[in-house]
Amino acid sequence: MKERTEVGVRGSAIFLRGHVIIARSSDTRRQPLSLEGVLAITAILIGVAAWLFYLNAGLVLSHYDAKAHLVVARRVIDSLTPGWRQLGAVWLPLPHLIQLLPTQIDVLYRTGAFGSLVSVACFGVAVWATARLILAMTGSALGAMTATALFVLNPNLLYVQSTPMTEMLLLASTLLSVLWLYEWLSSSPTDPVPRTLGWALFAAAWTRYEAWAILSAALVATAFVLWRQSLPYATVVRQLWRLARWPATAVMLFLVLSRVTVGSWFMSGGFYEIDPTYEGQANKVLLALWWGTHRLSGYVIEIVAVTAALWVGTRAVTRREEAPRLVTLTLFAAAALPGIAFFEAHPFRIRYMVPLVSACTLFGGLAVGLVGPPKGRTSDRVAGSPSLAAWLLASLLMASTLVESPPWRSDAPLLEEAQLDLANSQKRQHVTTCLTSGYRGERVLASMGSLAHYMQELSREGFTVADFIHEGNGALWQLALDTGPAPHAGWMLVEENSEGGDILAHRTRQSDSFTRGMTRVCEGGGVALYKRD
């Protein structure tokens, strides 16, 4: 019978029995709280503190995508052409559906507070799932606590969980998917797929594209596990279908949404500037993935995690009783998306390695839990007394994160990448002044694909999304492109530098007649402002 890790309090005393911490209140009532629950609450409290720190520093919305996600959620209702088509087709819809109503409240839209708190909550869920998975696989409380420490001490993860971006929702949904898939395969793989697992798979597939690679790998791993358990082929196929229909439904719904909104089943390009650094060079792409991951976590953590993954994978393939552990390796499949993107000339973004950092954190904790007890004391792991080797490895990982990537690090790579637009944002204040000084309620033509972040910045001046004509307005946008902005808008904002300039910049360069009836009045931060004569 497996022991369950639990925490409780009696007065000021805490009791440790094996890896079980038990508490009794003074009135003898038993109110246990699992270790993974305590670790998750701890992570949330630290996450809230980090959010307040970055909010006070004015960095929560410094990343342009953080602002753009708020705009996409807001425009479903606040738009010249409101409706579900405003969800768009480049980003997956779940993060925007979650924020759809809160972003209609101006203070939440301008600060991103609700989206940030969703990320903080997902941070806690990710820690909970990681700790529970380590406990389920190794019974090691030390391993679970080590992984939690690697999570909450990483400045890159602390920053991204303070923002209304989508990475934390991805980590939470994929880690829950892997955890519940492992538990299902380990206990009753012939039973129907638990609904909690199914909804986790659906949510992951509707959050970020990295999940598509992870879930595809998970289905392959599941097929192998079912086969290793000597189930009939008909049972294997039936169970795979029961599992695959959840993410498959999510993907199909998104493809239909994409087809209806932009006329294409899937948009794979046209929204970034070509960067030939890694184009067509597989070896350089692999090095970029390795380099980016260790920059966000550290060499020691990355090496220990990869070593543990190789160990877990080898034993899962060769030992039938450990076959379910194979699904944990599928978290590394998140590398497929940035790998393909860089190979096809997408600009390098270190943020794309965040899911790999999460995988390394999990396997760092697993490595601590998998280190065997001292010779002659084989019951130590069951009893919860870590071996000397486990303590040494945990200490090494802790020292590594404090030396290579401490939480107080102000030059954390992800934080630096988030501030790439900061200088331009400051220079755009001149454009903002020009616009607000002469604005009398006219429509503003602007490409949301390039200037969504600036639209969100302008909300502090009282602008709503409905004040803009953008790609999501369909026929209105196309008419302005075909006949020029003057008949339809009193102002036009043009991004001239980023990604080689937006579509309005290209139209302006191609034909002088496009801006007929408009006068360029000011510029700043790569953005030019035109006003109708």
DAZIUR-V722604 format. One record per backbone hydrogen bond with DSSP energy under -1.0 kcal/mol. CO is the residue of the C=O (numbers start at 0). NH is the residue of the N-H. If there is no record, write none. Layout:
co,nh
CO,NH
CO,NH
//
This chain:
co,nh
5,20
6,32
9,12
12,9
14,21
16,19
19,16
21,14
24,27
28,24
32,6
33,37
34,38
35,39
36,40
37,41
38,42
39,43
40,44
41,45
42,46
43,47
44,48
45,49
46,50
47,51
48,52
49,53
50,54
51,55
52,56
53,58
54,57
58,61
62,66
63,67
64,68
65,69
66,70
67,71
68,72
69,73
70,74
73,76
73,77
75,82
76,78
82,85
83,86
84,87
92,96
93,97
94,98
98,102
100,103
101,104
104,108
105,109
106,110
107,111
111,115
112,116
113,117
114,118
115,119
116,120
117,121
118,122
119,123
120,124
121,125
122,126
123,127
124,128
125,129
126,130
127,131
128,132
129,133
130,134
131,135
132,136
133,137
134,138
139,143
140,144
141,145
142,146
143,147
144,148
145,149
146,150
147,151
148,152
153,157
154,158
155,159
156,160
158,161
159,162
165,169
166,170
167,171
168,172
169,173
170,174
171,175
172,176
173,177
174,178
175,179
176,180
177,181
178,182
179,183
180,184
181,185
182,186
183,187
187,190
193,197
194,198
195,199
196,200
197,201
198,202
199,203
200,204
203,206
203,207
205,93
207,210
208,211
208,212
209,213
210,214
211,215
212,216
213,217
214,218
215,219
216,220
217,221
218,222
219,223
220,224
221,225
222,226
223,227
224,228
225,230
226,229
231,235
232,236
233,237
234,238
235,239
236,240
237,241
238,242
239,243
240,244
243,247
244,248
245,249
246,250
247,251
248,252
249,253
250,254
251,255
252,256
253,257
254,258
255,259
256,260
257,261
258,262
277,280
280,284
281,285
282,286
283,287
284,288
285,289
286,290
287,291
288,292
289,293
290,294
291,295
292,296
297,301
298,302
299,303
300,304
301,305
302,306
303,307
304,308
305,309
306,310
307,311
308,312
309,313
310,314
311,315
312,316
313,317
314,318
318,321
319,322
321,324
322,325
323,326
324,327
325,328
326,329
327,330
328,331
329,332
330,333
331,334
332,335
334,338
335,339
336,340
337,341
338,342
339,343
340,345
341,344
342,279
344,274
348,351
349,352
350,353
352,356
353,357
354,358
355,359
356,360
357,361
358,362
359,363
360,364
361,365
362,366
363,367
364,368
365,369
373,376
376,379
378,382
379,383
379,384
386,390
387,391
388,392
389,393
390,394
391,395
392,396
393,397
394,398
395,399
396,400
397,401
398,402
399,403
400,404
405,408
411,415
412,416
413,417
416,419
418,421
420,424
421,425
422,426
423,427
426,429
427,431
428,432
429,433
430,434
431,435
432,436
442,489
442,490
443,468
444,492
446,450
447,451
450,454
451,455
452,456
453,457
455,458
456,459
457,460
457,462
458,461
463,466
464,467
466,443
468,445
469,472
470,473
472,475
473,477
474,478
475,479
476,480
477,481
478,482
479,483
484,487
484,488
489,531
490,444
491,529
493,527
494,501
496,499
497,500
501,505
502,506
503,507
504,508
505,509
506,510
512,515
514,517
516,532
518,530
521,528
523,526
525,495
526,523
527,493
528,520
528,521
529,491
530,518
//
